[in-house]
């Protein structure tokens, strides 16, 4: 995994975004890893059934993208009702 300084977010955000599409990347603060940035696909894969949220807490574009990700994975199902839930079957 790549490690970037938190100051790199301002200097070169596109490099961090490109790296995060390939694998999760660490952001360090005072030379200590503090945060992880990853693609939404990786987040959905890792969180699986534990993604639970009120639809009002997420922008429509995020909910739509999660549906697209789930549709590309036959073992995943998304429900939106009183809340958003991603299920791995």
Backbone as a chain_set.jsonl record, in Angstrom:
{"seq": "XXXXXXXXXXXXXXXXXXXXXXXXXXXXXXXXXXXXXXXXXXXXXXXXXXXXXXXXXXXXXXXXXXXXXXXXXXXXXXXXXXXXXXXXX", "coords": {"N": [[0.832, -1.181, 0.0], [0.37, 2.27, -0.652], [1.689, 5.19, 0.945], [0.8, 8.402, 1.875], [1.495, 11.768, 2.791], [-0.595, 13.78, 4.856], [-0.639, 16.373, 3.958], [-0.336, 16.087, 1.253], [-2.857, 15.837, 0.232], [-3.753, 18.365, -0.449], [-1.772, 19.22, -2.203], [-1.492, 17.3, -4.283], [-4.025, 15.909, -5.051], [-5.137, 14.302, -7.086], [-3.314, 12.243, -7.619], [-3.458, 10.727, -5.284], [-6.135, 9.938, -5.395], [-6.102, 8.357, -7.741], [-4.369, 6.301, -6.928], [-5.882, 5.219, -4.854], [-7.941, 4.033, -6.227], [-6.828, 1.699, -7.083], [-5.913, 0.344, -4.82], [-6.357, 0.402, -1.224], [-5.085, 3.356, 0.362], [-2.773, 4.829, 2.664], [-2.982, 7.713, 4.722], [-0.776, 9.81, 6.244], [-0.02, 11.497, 9.312], [2.154, 13.593, 10.794], [4.126, 11.679, 10.269], [2.894, 9.292, 11.03], [0.708, 6.695, 10.225], [-2.668, 7.518, 9.789], [-5.166, 7.674, 8.558], [-7.233, 5.98, 6.12], [-7.759, 5.807, 2.683], [-9.991, 4.685, 0.267], [-11.464, 3.071, -2.604], [-14.976, 3.317, -3.386], [-16.018, 0.876, -4.168], [-14.268, -0.963, -2.919], [-14.776, -0.335, -0.265], [-17.51, -1.063, -0.02], [-17.222, -3.796, -0.527], [-15.646, -4.585, 1.685], [-17.209, -3.809, 3.903], [-19.644, -5.064, 3.465], [-22.452, -6.697, 4.675], [-22.623, -4.988, 6.781], [-23.044, -2.374, 6.112], [-25.115, -0.052, 6.961], [-27.428, 2.437, 6.805], [-29.287, 5.458, 7.057], [-31.275, 6.426, 4.346], [-31.455, 9.17, 4.035], [-29.087, 10.055, 5.083], [-27.153, 9.684, 3.227], [-25.995, 10.914, 0.088], [-28.012, 10.869, -2.918], [-26.505, 10.129, -5.156], [-24.51, 8.5, -4.078], [-25.972, 6.323, -3.08], [-27.038, 5.383, -5.502], [-24.633, 4.624, -6.78], [-23.759, 2.574, -5.086], [-25.777, 0.718, -5.59], [-25.142, 0.159, -8.295], [-22.637, -1.074, -7.956], [-23.406, -3.314, -6.438], [-25.059, -4.579, -8.308], [-23.178, -5.468, -10.097], [-22.014, -7.517, -8.796], [-22.978, -10.67, -8.231], [-23.355, -11.902, -5.744], [-24.224, -10.033, -3.981], [-26.659, -7.938, -2.472], [-28.813, -5.146, -2.366], [-30.786, -3.214, -0.221], [-33.149, -0.663, 0.09], [-35.018, 1.083, 2.228], [-36.399, 1.814, 5.108], [-33.842, 2.183, 5.71], [-30.488, 1.862, 4.377], [-29.148, -1.149, 3.299], [-26.631, -3.498, 2.687], [-26.326, -6.673, 1.498], [-24.531, -9.683, 1.649], [-24.749, -12.634, -0.056]], "CA": [[0.0, 0.0, 0.0], [1.087, 3.532, -0.673], [1.498, 6.095, 2.073], [0.904, 9.807, 1.515], [1.357, 12.712, 3.894], [-1.892, 14.446, 4.776], [-0.466, 17.602, 3.166], [-0.45, 15.727, -0.168], [-4.251, 16.007, -0.181], [-3.869, 19.683, -1.069], [-0.79, 19.383, -3.277], [-1.668, 16.383, -5.409], [-5.144, 15.009, -4.744], [-5.43, 13.344, -8.161], [-2.432, 11.073, -7.456], [-4.024, 9.923, -4.198], [-7.362, 9.329, -5.898], [-5.741, 7.279, -8.675], [-3.813, 5.197, -6.147], [-6.965, 4.616, -4.067], [-8.75, 3.182, -7.107], [-6.138, 0.415, -7.231], [-5.826, -0.29, -3.507], [-6.44, 1.404, -0.163], [-3.842, 4.082, 0.627], [-2.693, 5.442, 3.983], [-2.61, 9.116, 4.876], [-0.064, 9.933, 7.511], [0.036, 12.793, 9.978], [3.395, 13.556, 11.592], [4.786, 10.402, 9.944], [2.172, 8.142, 11.57], [-0.524, 6.426, 9.471], [-3.821, 7.911, 10.577], [-6.403, 7.488, 7.793], [-7.173, 5.14, 4.936], [-8.664, 6.201, 1.599], [-10.19, 3.555, -0.64], [-12.578, 3.225, -3.545], [-16.28, 2.923, -2.854], [-16.148, -0.569, -4.415], [-13.543, -1.675, -1.864], [-15.506, -0.092, 0.975], [-18.696, -1.917, -0.044], [-16.762, -5.182, -0.402], [-15.19, -4.819, 3.051], [-18.285, -3.636, 4.874], [-20.667, -6.074, 3.213], [-23.761, -6.57, 5.317], [-22.616, -4.028, 7.879], [-23.368, -1.02, 5.661], [-26.482, 0.279, 7.329], [-27.521, 3.884, 6.902], [-30.539, 6.076, 6.652], [-31.11, 6.99, 3.003], [-31.274, 10.622, 4.136], [-27.719, 10.37, 5.5], [-26.271, 9.522, 2.067], [-26.491, 11.543, -1.143], [-28.589, 9.94, -3.889], [-25.454, 9.624, -6.04], [-23.816, 7.409, -3.377], [-26.887, 5.176, -3.075], [-27.068, 4.863, -6.874], [-23.355, 3.947, -7.064], [-23.762, 1.306, -4.338], [-26.624, -0.191, -6.374], [-24.362, -0.269, -9.466], [-21.627, -2.023, -7.482], [-24.1, -4.553, -6.073], [-25.528, -5.234, -9.529], [-22.054, -6.105, -10.791], [-21.596, -8.648, -7.964], [-24.18, -11.479, -8.025], [-23.495, -12.339, -4.359], [-24.54, -8.868, -3.176], [-28.007, -7.412, -2.652], [-28.977, -3.873, -1.671], [-32.164, -2.857, 0.116], [-33.361, 0.694, 0.566], [-36.369, 1.239, 2.768], [-36.148, 2.705, 6.231], [-32.398, 2.338, 5.766], [-29.733, 1.196, 3.318], [-28.455, -2.355, 3.773], [-25.984, -4.3, 1.649], [-26.274, -8.06, 1.972], [-23.748, -10.667, 0.902], [-25.466, -13.919, 0.016]], "C": [[0.878, 1.246, 0.0], [0.742, 4.355, 0.561], [1.727, 7.511, 1.564], [0.815, 10.642, 2.782], [0.01, 13.413, 3.745], [-1.797, 15.746, 3.977], [-0.545, 17.331, 1.662], [-1.885, 15.86, -0.674], [-4.455, 17.344, -0.88], [-2.958, 19.823, -2.28], [-1.069, 18.524, -4.495], [-2.811, 15.4, -5.146], [-5.412, 13.973, -5.829], [-4.553, 12.097, -8.054], [-2.975, 10.145, -6.366], [-5.29, 9.221, -4.667], [-7.068, 8.178, -6.851], [-5.209, 6.069, -7.927], [-4.912, 4.464, -5.38], [-7.911, 3.78, -4.919], [-8.148, 1.793, -7.243], [-6.086, -0.374, -5.928], [-5.991, 0.788, -2.44], [-5.073, 2.065, 0.053], [-3.924, 4.694, 2.028], [-2.381, 6.92, 3.854], [-1.957, 9.234, 6.241], [-0.104, 11.371, 8.011], [1.181, 12.724, 10.964], [4.055, 12.176, 11.488], [4.124, 9.164, 10.568], [0.924, 7.922, 10.728], [-1.747, 6.715, 10.341], [-5.141, 7.615, 9.88], [-6.148, 6.539, 6.636], [-8.183, 5.679, 3.929], [-8.751, 5.011, 0.656], [-11.352, 3.857, -1.567], [-13.877, 2.81, -2.867], [-16.506, 1.427, -3.059], [-15.47, -1.368, -3.309], [-14.252, -1.512, -0.523], [-16.737, -1.0, 1.052], [-18.297, -3.376, 0.141], [-16.374, -5.488, 1.041], [-16.324, -4.763, 4.067], [-19.398, -4.655, 4.703], [-21.963, -5.764, 3.914], [-23.775, -5.528, 6.424], [-22.812, -2.592, 7.415], [-24.848, -0.804, 5.95], [-26.54, 1.788, 7.501], [-28.915, 4.336, 6.535], [-30.334, 6.648, 5.26], [-30.91, 8.502, 3.032], [-29.846, 10.991, 4.514], [-26.72, 10.246, 4.355], [-26.854, 10.262, 0.873], [-27.032, 10.476, -2.104], [-27.523, 9.337, -4.791], [-24.689, 8.463, -5.398], [-24.692, 6.161, -3.373], [-26.951, 4.544, -4.463], [-25.795, 4.095, -7.198], [-23.266, 2.621, -6.32], [-24.637, 0.286, -5.054], [-25.87, -0.708, -7.599], [-23.323, -1.309, -9.07], [-22.282, -3.361, -7.159], [-24.582, -5.305, -7.304], [-24.406, -5.924, -10.282], [-21.493, -7.29, -10.0], [-22.827, -9.485, -7.64], [-24.397, -11.932, -6.583], [-23.893, -11.198, -3.417], [-25.943, -8.375, -3.5], [-28.118, -6.135, -1.829], [-30.454, -3.634, -1.433], [-32.181, -1.41, 0.566], [-34.816, 0.794, 0.987], [-36.248, 2.274, 3.86], [-34.669, 2.977, 6.378], [-31.754, 1.605, 4.608], [-29.02, -0.003, 3.921], [-27.872, -3.083, 2.587], [-25.817, -5.695, 2.22], [-25.38, -8.887, 1.055], [-24.455, -11.996, 1.062], [-24.51, -15.078, -0.094]], "O": [[1.969, 1.267, 0.57], [-0.339, 4.233, 1.136], [2.727, 7.787, 0.902], [0.135, 10.262, 3.735], [-0.467, 13.614, 2.628], [-2.785, 16.173, 3.38], [-0.795, 18.25, 0.882], [-2.107, 15.982, -1.879], [-5.254, 17.438, -1.812], [-3.32, 20.464, -3.267], [-0.899, 18.979, -5.626], [-2.583, 14.196, -5.033], [-5.869, 12.872, -5.524], [-5.011, 10.999, -8.372], [-2.95, 8.923, -6.514], [-5.497, 8.044, -4.371], [-7.716, 7.134, -6.778], [-5.557, 4.935, -8.253], [-4.884, 3.239, -5.267], [-8.61, 2.912, -4.397], [-8.863, 0.822, -7.489], [-6.199, -1.6, -5.927], [-5.786, 1.969, -2.722], [-4.035, 1.412, -0.06], [-5.005, 5.03, 2.51], [-1.61, 7.331, 2.987], [-2.513, 8.814, 7.256], [-0.206, 12.321, 7.235], [1.179, 11.89, 11.87], [4.479, 11.594, 12.486], [4.741, 8.1, 10.624], [0.15, 8.857, 10.528], [-1.857, 6.232, 11.468], [-6.137, 7.332, 10.546], [-5.009, 6.321, 6.225], [-9.325, 5.972, 4.282], [-7.742, 4.407, 0.292], [-12.123, 4.788, -1.335], [-13.874, 2.05, -1.898], [-17.12, 0.776, -2.214], [-16.034, -2.344, -2.814], [-14.317, -2.457, 0.264], [-16.976, -1.634, 2.08], [-18.953, -4.112, 0.878], [-16.735, -6.542, 1.566], [-16.384, -5.581, 4.985], [-20.026, -5.066, 5.68], [-22.513, -4.674, 3.756], [-24.84, -5.215, 6.955], [-22.754, -1.673, 8.232], [-25.714, -1.325, 5.247], [-25.767, 2.351, 8.277], [-29.628, 3.665, 5.788], [-29.317, 7.295, 5.009], [-30.263, 9.056, 2.143], [-29.428, 12.128, 4.29], [-25.568, 10.655, 4.493], [-28.066, 10.245, 0.663], [-26.572, 9.334, -2.104], [-27.614, 8.165, -5.157], [-24.264, 7.542, -6.096], [-24.205, 5.061, -3.635], [-26.924, 3.32, -4.593], [-25.855, 3.033, -7.818], [-22.752, 1.644, -6.863], [-24.281, -0.891, -5.122], [-25.95, -1.897, -7.91], [-23.145, -2.31, -9.764], [-21.783, -4.416, -7.553], [-24.521, -6.534, -7.344], [-24.654, -6.871, -11.029], [-20.598, -7.988, -10.478], [-23.655, -9.05, -6.84], [-25.512, -12.313, -6.226], [-23.9, -11.371, -2.198], [-26.365, -8.391, -4.656], [-27.581, -6.053, -0.724], [-31.276, -3.827, -2.329], [-31.322, -0.982, 1.337], [-35.725, 0.608, 0.178], [-36.024, 3.456, 3.595], [-34.274, 3.9, 7.091], [-32.408, 0.812, 3.93], [-28.357, 0.123, 4.95], [-28.553, -3.267, 1.579], [-25.239, -5.877, 3.292], [-25.472, -8.794, -0.169], [-24.729, -12.434, 2.179], [-24.932, -16.233, -0.054]]}, "num_chains": 1, "name": "protein.A"}
